[in-house]
Amino acid sequence: MSERVPKRMSLYEKLQILTDAAKYDVACTSSGVDRKGDGNGMGNCSKYGICHSFSADGRCISLLKILFTNECIYDCKYCINRSSNDVPRASFTPDEICELTMEFYRRNYIEGLFLSSGILKSPDHTMELIYAALYRLRHVHHFQGYIHVKAIPGADERLIRLTGFLADRMSVNIELPTADGLRLLAPHKSRKNILKPMRLVQEKTKENRQEAAVYKNAPRFVPAGQSTQMIIGATPETDYQILNVAEALYKKFDLKRVFYSAFVPVNRDSALPALREEGPPLLREHRLYQADWLLRYYHFEAEELLDETNPNFNVFLDPKCCWALKHLECFPVEVNRADYRMLLRVPGIGYRSASRIVKARRMGSLRFEDLKKMGVVLKRAVYFLTCNGKMMYPVRVEEDYITRNLLNTRERIPEGADGMTYRQLTLFDDMNLEAVKSAGIEVLNRSSEVIL
């Protein structure tokens, strides 16, 4: 059984529990919406994103990332907050969410809120509490900053719609790539219940855009779109299956992002994979993010990157290089004549550098020296490009030869990704609690005034 919630738990103690409980939710994003303050409220929101600080594993920490509660009626085998776990439990009230957000914002610790939750009593009850918190933030405290909130599967559609008019982005976690995996590890949840609010958000967003085209001052519904998250490695799906699921979500539900979370074994259960000596499958997660980028920005299809005979990504080479090596008949590409989509398929050329190439070559013929200045990574591109009919070096367009050379300069996971502790950075990491108290930045019990 879970520990009982202390009757007079301080807000600081709740904050410690509920920020730590939120660290495994990686679907934390803040771009896609632009809203200027009107002078009557507090804050604003930039479409270019408000994520300024990152933890060692690359996750954003500039949003106040918390759970409303880590109480949960479900017993998902992979979740630290499952009902059968004996962990400290805590729940905020809507007013406490508002106080924390406003006080942290005033001190420039954060620029927005990422609010998720366990399921307290029922999906409807939980969604109602989340709506109450966001309503108070927007209409009582006049907070105009960024808000990303989770829609609770199984909650009343009316509550989700009302909450969508208060949030900038909304997400519904698909949890696991397939319905079979969900039945195995989260039998209390169903794929139907998860996809239903996704469809609701999609349809209401389209309807809202049509209203906004007619009525300028129409309230906006989830203007930054929706996202989702799936756990990678807890169930035996291949990369091919996972990538096809992601592609289907993008096409059928107009998702902005699919986030991939390497499975972290926080519970002992016979249905979960055995603890791996090498730790969570971070490299696999990294490859899926690279492939996801190719789907969203480089006009690739999932079927081009993997198939049933080759269902998993190469450990040593990124997906784009692998595709190019399997399609050497398309190369080398003449940089001064190739169209934009073909340039995107050249390893070492990103979508920004491809745009620069297309614009710059209108003014004259490009050389390899020019490409380097435009951001092209020549150590990869040199095997696949010609400038004015000539390659930069005399190289053989052969798979084995290029592979050996690429492996000598292969990319590495960003520093800090190895040996991750999976501890989310807190707003007080660079100061001890005594220093916080002496500086007057202390969170008191709800019975007294809150001063952060």
C-alpha positions as CSV (number, residue, x, y, z in Angstrom):
1,M,0.0,0.0,0.0
2,S,1.1,3.6,-0.6
3,E,2.1,5.8,2.2
4,R,-0.6,8.1,3.5
5,V,-0.3,11.8,2.5
6,P,0.8,13.8,5.6
7,K,-2.0,16.0,6.7
8,R,0.2,19.1,6.9
9,M,2.8,18.4,4.2
10,S,4.6,21.7,3.3
11,L,4.4,23.0,-0.2
12,Y,8.2,22.5,-0.5
13,E,7.9,18.9,0.4
14,K,5.2,18.4,-2.2
15,L,7.3,20.2,-4.7
16,Q,10.2,17.8,-4.0
17,I,8.0,14.7,-4.5
18,L,6.1,15.9,-7.5
19,T,9.0,17.3,-9.5
20,D,10.9,14.1,-8.9
21,A,7.9,12.0,-10.0
22,A,7.6,14.0,-13.3
23,K,11.2,13.4,-14.4
24,Y,10.4,10.4,-16.6
25,D,7.9,12.3,-18.7
26,V,10.0,13.6,-21.7
27,A,7.2,15.0,-23.7
28,C,8.1,18.5,-22.5
29,T,8.2,21.1,-25.3
30,S,7.4,24.7,-25.5
31,S,7.5,25.9,-29.2
32,G,4.9,26.6,-31.7
33,V,2.9,29.5,-30.4
34,D,3.4,33.3,-30.3
35,R,1.4,35.4,-27.8
36,K,2.4,38.8,-26.6
37,G,1.4,40.1,-23.3
38,D,-1.5,42.6,-23.4
39,G,-0.2,44.7,-20.5
40,N,-2.9,43.5,-18.1
41,G,-1.5,40.1,-17.3
42,M,1.9,38.5,-16.6
43,G,4.1,36.9,-19.1
44,N,4.1,36.2,-22.8
45,C,5.0,33.3,-25.2
46,S,7.3,33.1,-28.1
47,K,6.7,30.8,-31.1
48,Y,10.5,30.1,-31.2
49,G,10.4,28.3,-27.9
50,I,11.2,29.2,-24.3
51,C,13.5,26.4,-23.4
52,H,16.8,28.0,-22.4
53,S,18.3,25.5,-20.0
54,F,18.9,21.7,-20.4
55,S,19.9,18.9,-18.1
56,A,22.9,16.7,-18.9
57,D,20.6,14.3,-20.8
58,G,19.3,17.0,-23.1
59,R,15.9,17.4,-21.4
60,C,14.4,20.9,-20.9
61,I,14.3,22.3,-17.4
62,S,13.1,25.8,-18.0
63,L,9.5,24.9,-17.6
64,L,8.1,24.2,-14.1
65,K,7.7,20.5,-14.8
66,I,5.5,18.8,-12.1
67,L,2.7,16.3,-11.6
68,F,-0.5,17.5,-10.1
69,T,-0.5,14.3,-8.1
70,N,1.5,11.0,-8.0
71,E,-1.5,9.2,-6.6
72,C,-2.8,6.8,-9.2
73,I,-5.6,4.3,-9.5
74,Y,-3.7,2.4,-12.2
75,D,-1.0,-0.2,-11.8
76,C,1.1,0.1,-14.9
77,K,4.1,-2.2,-14.5
78,Y,6.7,0.2,-15.8
79,C,5.6,3.3,-13.7
80,I,7.2,4.3,-10.5
81,N,3.8,5.9,-9.4
82,R,1.8,2.7,-9.9
83,S,-0.8,2.0,-7.3
84,S,1.0,-1.0,-5.8
85,N,4.3,0.8,-5.2
86,D,5.1,2.0,-1.7
87,V,6.3,5.5,-2.4
88,P,5.6,8.9,-0.8
89,R,2.4,10.4,-2.2
90,A,1.5,14.0,-2.6
91,S,-1.1,16.1,-4.3
92,F,-1.2,19.8,-5.1
93,T,-4.4,21.9,-4.9
94,P,-5.3,24.2,-7.9
95,D,-4.3,27.2,-5.7
96,E,-0.9,25.7,-4.9
97,I,-0.2,25.1,-8.6
98,C,-1.0,28.8,-9.2
99,E,1.2,30.0,-6.4
100,L,4.1,28.0,-7.5
101,T,3.9,29.0,-11.1
102,M,3.5,32.7,-10.4
103,E,6.2,32.9,-7.8
104,F,8.7,30.9,-9.8
105,Y,7.9,33.0,-12.9
106,R,8.3,36.3,-11.0
107,R,11.8,35.2,-10.0
108,N,12.7,34.3,-13.6
109,Y,13.3,30.6,-12.7
110,I,10.8,29.5,-15.3
111,E,8.9,30.8,-18.3
112,G,6.0,28.4,-18.4
113,L,4.4,25.3,-16.9
114,F,4.4,21.7,-17.9
115,L,1.6,19.9,-15.9
116,S,1.0,16.2,-15.9
117,S,-0.7,14.0,-13.4
118,G,-1.4,10.6,-12.1
119,I,-5.0,9.5,-12.0
120,L,-6.6,10.6,-8.7
121,K,-9.9,8.9,-8.0
122,S,-11.0,8.9,-11.6
123,P,-10.0,10.5,-15.0
124,D,-12.9,13.0,-14.7
125,H,-11.9,14.1,-11.2
126,T,-8.3,14.5,-12.2
127,M,-9.1,16.5,-15.4
128,E,-11.5,18.7,-13.4
129,L,-8.7,19.6,-10.9
130,I,-6.3,20.4,-13.8
131,Y,-8.9,22.6,-15.5
132,A,-9.5,24.4,-12.2
133,A,-5.8,25.1,-11.8
134,L,-5.4,26.4,-15.4
135,Y,-8.6,28.5,-15.1
136,R,-7.3,30.2,-12.0
137,L,-3.9,30.8,-13.6
138,R,-5.4,32.4,-16.7
139,H,-8.4,34.3,-15.3
140,V,-7.5,35.0,-11.7
141,H,-3.7,35.4,-11.8
142,H,-3.8,36.6,-15.5
143,F,-0.8,34.4,-16.4
144,Q,-0.1,34.7,-20.1
145,G,3.0,32.5,-20.3
146,Y,3.3,29.1,-21.8
147,I,1.3,26.1,-20.5
148,H,1.7,22.5,-21.7
149,V,-0.8,20.1,-20.1
150,K,-1.7,16.4,-20.3
151,A,-5.2,15.4,-21.4
152,I,-6.3,12.5,-19.3
153,P,-7.6,9.5,-21.3
154,G,-11.1,8.5,-20.3
155,A,-12.0,12.0,-19.0
156,D,-15.2,13.7,-20.1
157,E,-14.7,15.4,-23.6
158,R,-16.2,18.7,-22.3
159,L,-13.5,19.0,-19.7
160,I,-10.8,18.3,-22.3
161,R,-12.3,20.9,-24.6
162,L,-12.5,23.5,-21.8
163,T,-8.9,22.8,-20.7
164,G,-7.7,23.1,-24.4
165,F,-8.8,26.7,-24.5
166,L,-6.5,27.5,-21.5
167,A,-3.4,25.5,-22.7
168,D,-0.9,26.2,-25.4
169,R,0.0,22.6,-26.0
170,M,-1.7,19.4,-25.0
171,S,-0.4,15.9,-25.0
172,V,-1.8,12.4,-24.6
173,N,0.8,9.7,-23.9
174,I,0.4,6.7,-26.1
175,E,2.6,4.9,-23.5
176,L,3.7,1.9,-25.5
177,P,4.1,1.4,-29.3
178,T,1.5,-1.3,-29.8
179,A,-1.9,-2.4,-28.3
180,D,-0.3,-5.8,-27.4
181,G,2.4,-4.0,-25.3
182,L,-0.3,-1.9,-23.6
183,R,-2.3,-5.0,-22.6
184,L,0.8,-6.7,-21.2
185,L,2.2,-3.8,-19.1
186,A,-0.8,-1.5,-18.6
187,P,-3.9,-3.7,-18.7
188,H,-6.1,-0.9,-17.1
189,K,-5.5,1.3,-20.1
190,S,-6.7,0.9,-23.6
191,R,-5.5,2.1,-27.0
192,K,-9.1,3.3,-27.8
193,N,-9.2,5.5,-24.7
194,I,-5.8,7.0,-25.5
195,L,-6.6,7.8,-29.2
196,K,-10.0,9.2,-28.4
197,P,-8.8,12.5,-26.8
198,M,-6.1,12.7,-29.5
199,R,-8.8,12.7,-32.2
200,L,-10.8,15.2,-30.1
201,V,-7.9,17.7,-29.9
202,Q,-7.2,17.3,-33.6
203,E,-10.8,17.9,-34.7
204,K,-11.3,20.8,-32.2
205,T,-8.1,22.4,-33.4
206,K,-9.2,22.4,-37.0
207,E,-12.6,23.7,-36.1
208,N,-10.9,26.5,-34.0
209,R,-8.7,27.6,-36.9
210,Q,-11.8,28.0,-39.1
211,E,-13.4,30.1,-36.4
212,A,-10.3,32.2,-36.0
213,A,-10.3,32.9,-39.8
214,V,-13.8,34.4,-39.4
215,Y,-13.6,35.9,-35.9
216,K,-10.3,37.6,-35.1
217,N,-10.8,37.6,-31.4
218,A,-11.9,34.0,-31.1
219,P,-10.2,32.1,-28.3
220,R,-7.5,29.8,-29.4
221,F,-7.7,26.0,-28.8
222,V,-4.3,24.3,-28.2
223,P,-2.5,26.7,-30.6
224,A,0.8,24.9,-30.4
225,G,-0.7,21.6,-31.3
226,Q,-0.4,18.2,-29.5
227,S,2.3,15.7,-28.9
228,T,2.7,12.2,-27.4
229,Q,5.3,10.0,-25.8
230,M,6.1,6.3,-26.1
231,I,8.4,4.1,-24.0
232,I,11.1,2.3,-26.0
233,G,12.5,-1.0,-24.9
234,A,9.9,-2.1,-22.3
235,T,8.2,-4.3,-25.0
236,P,9.7,-6.3,-27.9
237,E,8.7,-4.1,-30.8
238,T,11.3,-3.4,-33.5
239,D,12.4,0.0,-34.7
240,Y,10.4,-0.6,-37.9
241,Q,7.2,-1.1,-35.9
242,I,7.9,2.0,-33.7
243,L,8.7,4.2,-36.6
244,N,5.5,3.1,-38.5
245,V,3.4,3.9,-35.4
246,A,5.0,7.4,-35.2
247,E,4.4,8.0,-38.9
248,A,0.8,7.0,-38.6
249,L,0.3,9.4,-35.6
250,Y,1.8,12.3,-37.6
251,K,-0.4,11.6,-40.6
252,K,-3.7,10.7,-38.8
253,F,-3.6,13.0,-35.8
254,D,-1.6,15.9,-37.0
255,L,0.8,15.6,-34.1
256,K,3.6,18.1,-33.7
257,R,6.0,15.7,-31.9
258,V,6.4,12.1,-30.9
259,F,8.8,11.7,-28.0
260,Y,10.7,8.5,-27.4
261,S,11.7,7.6,-23.8
262,A,14.3,4.9,-23.3
263,F,12.9,2.3,-20.8
264,V,14.2,2.8,-17.3
265,P,13.7,-0.2,-15.0
266,V,12.3,1.5,-11.9
267,N,10.2,-1.5,-10.8
268,R,10.8,-5.2,-10.4
269,D,8.3,-7.3,-12.4
270,S,8.5,-10.5,-14.3
271,A,6.7,-8.9,-17.3
272,L,9.5,-6.2,-17.6
273,P,12.8,-6.8,-19.4
274,A,15.7,-7.9,-17.2
275,L,18.0,-5.1,-16.1
276,R,20.6,-4.5,-18.8
277,E,24.3,-4.1,-17.8
278,E,24.7,-1.3,-20.4
279,G,21.7,0.5,-18.9
280,P,18.7,2.1,-20.7
281,P,18.7,1.8,-24.6
282,L,19.8,5.4,-25.1
283,L,21.5,4.9,-28.4
284,R,18.3,3.3,-29.7
285,E,16.4,6.3,-28.5
286,H,18.9,8.6,-30.2
287,R,18.5,6.7,-33.5
288,L,14.7,6.9,-33.4
289,Y,14.9,10.7,-32.8
290,Q,17.2,11.0,-35.8
291,A,14.7,8.9,-37.9
292,D,11.8,10.9,-36.6
293,W,13.6,14.1,-37.7
294,L,13.9,12.6,-41.2
295,L,10.1,11.9,-41.3
296,R,9.2,15.4,-40.2
297,Y,11.7,17.6,-42.0
298,Y,13.4,15.6,-44.8
299,H,10.5,14.1,-46.6
300,F,11.4,10.5,-45.8
301,E,8.9,7.7,-45.4
302,A,9.2,5.0,-42.7
303,E,9.3,2.3,-45.4
304,E,12.4,3.9,-46.9
305,L,14.4,3.7,-43.7
306,L,13.5,0.2,-42.5
307,D,11.6,-2.9,-43.5
308,E,10.7,-6.3,-42.2
309,T,14.0,-7.8,-43.4
310,N,16.0,-5.0,-41.8
311,P,13.8,-4.0,-38.8
312,N,16.3,-2.2,-36.6
313,F,18.6,0.8,-37.0
314,N,22.4,0.4,-37.3
315,V,24.1,1.0,-34.0
316,F,27.1,2.7,-35.6
317,L,25.7,4.8,-38.4
318,D,22.8,7.3,-38.4
319,P,19.7,6.4,-40.4
320,K,20.4,9.0,-43.2
321,C,23.8,7.6,-43.8
322,C,22.4,4.0,-43.9
323,W,19.8,5.0,-46.5
324,A,22.5,6.7,-48.6
325,L,24.8,3.6,-48.5
326,K,21.9,1.4,-49.6
327,H,21.1,3.8,-52.5
328,L,24.5,4.6,-54.0
329,E,22.9,4.6,-57.4
330,C,21.5,8.1,-56.5
331,F,25.0,9.5,-55.8
332,P,27.1,11.5,-56.2
333,V,24.8,14.5,-56.4
334,E,25.8,17.7,-58.2
335,V,25.3,20.4,-55.7
336,N,24.7,23.1,-58.3
337,R,21.9,21.3,-60.0
338,A,20.2,18.9,-57.6
339,D,16.7,19.9,-56.4
340,Y,16.0,20.7,-52.8
341,R,14.5,17.3,-51.9
342,M,17.5,15.5,-53.3
343,L,19.9,17.7,-51.4
344,L,18.0,16.8,-48.2
345,R,19.0,13.2,-48.7
346,V,22.7,13.9,-48.8
347,P,24.4,12.9,-45.5
348,G,25.9,16.1,-43.9
349,I,23.3,18.5,-45.5
350,G,20.6,19.7,-43.2
351,Y,17.4,21.4,-44.2
352,R,18.8,24.8,-43.3
353,S,22.0,24.3,-45.3
354,A,19.9,22.8,-48.2
355,S,17.9,26.1,-48.3
356,R,21.1,28.1,-48.3
357,I,22.5,26.1,-51.2
358,V,19.4,26.6,-53.3
359,K,19.4,30.4,-52.6
360,A,23.2,30.9,-53.0
361,R,23.6,29.0,-56.3
362,R,21.3,31.5,-58.0
363,M,24.2,34.0,-57.7
364,G,26.9,31.7,-59.0
365,S,28.5,28.3,-59.0
366,L,29.2,26.9,-55.5
367,R,32.5,25.3,-54.4
368,F,33.2,23.0,-51.5
369,E,34.7,25.9,-49.5
370,D,31.3,27.6,-49.9
371,L,29.4,24.6,-48.7
372,K,31.5,24.5,-45.5
373,K,30.5,28.1,-44.7
374,M,26.8,27.2,-45.2
375,G,27.0,24.5,-42.5
376,V,27.4,21.4,-44.6
377,V,29.3,18.6,-42.7
378,L,31.8,17.8,-45.3
379,K,33.3,14.8,-43.5
380,R,30.1,13.0,-44.4
381,A,28.9,14.8,-47.5
382,V,32.2,14.5,-49.3
383,Y,31.4,10.9,-50.4
384,F,28.0,11.9,-51.9
385,L,28.6,15.3,-53.5
386,T,30.2,16.9,-56.5
387,C,30.8,20.6,-57.2
388,N,31.0,21.4,-60.9
389,G,31.3,17.7,-61.7
390,K,34.2,17.1,-59.4
391,M,34.4,15.4,-56.0
392,M,36.4,17.1,-53.2
393,Y,38.8,14.1,-53.0
394,P,39.3,11.1,-55.2
395,V,37.0,8.6,-53.4
396,R,35.4,5.4,-54.5
397,V,31.6,5.3,-54.5
398,E,31.5,1.9,-52.9
399,E,29.5,0.8,-49.8
400,D,32.4,-0.9,-48.0
401,Y,34.8,1.9,-48.7
402,I,32.5,4.7,-47.6
403,T,31.3,2.8,-44.6
404,R,34.8,2.3,-43.3
405,N,35.6,5.9,-43.7
406,L,32.3,7.1,-42.1
407,L,33.0,4.8,-39.1
408,N,36.3,6.5,-38.5
409,T,34.5,9.8,-38.0
410,R,31.2,8.6,-36.7
411,E,29.0,10.8,-34.6
412,R,28.8,10.3,-30.9
413,I,26.0,10.6,-28.4
414,P,26.2,14.1,-26.8
415,E,28.5,14.4,-23.8
416,G,26.7,13.5,-20.6
417,A,24.3,11.0,-22.2
418,D,26.4,8.1,-21.0
419,G,25.9,7.1,-17.4
420,M,22.8,9.2,-16.9
421,T,21.4,9.3,-13.4
422,Y,17.8,10.1,-14.6
423,R,17.6,12.7,-11.9
424,Q,15.7,15.7,-13.1
425,L,17.6,18.9,-12.2
426,T,15.7,21.1,-9.7
427,L,15.6,24.8,-9.4
428,F,17.7,24.6,-6.3
429,D,20.6,22.4,-7.7
430,D,23.1,25.2,-7.5
431,M,22.3,26.2,-3.9
432,N,21.9,24.3,-0.6
433,L,18.7,24.5,1.4
434,E,20.2,26.5,4.1
435,A,21.4,29.1,1.7
436,V,17.9,29.2,0.2
437,K,16.4,29.8,3.7
438,S,18.9,32.4,4.6
439,A,18.1,34.3,1.4
440,G,14.5,34.3,2.3
441,I,13.6,31.9,-0.5
442,E,11.7,29.3,1.4
443,V,8.4,27.5,0.8
444,L,6.2,27.5,3.9
445,N,3.2,25.4,4.8
446,R,-0.1,26.3,3.2
447,S,-1.3,27.6,6.5
448,S,1.1,30.5,6.2
449,E,2.2,32.8,3.4
450,V,4.1,31.2,0.5
451,I,7.4,32.9,-0.2
452,L,9.7,31.3,-2.7
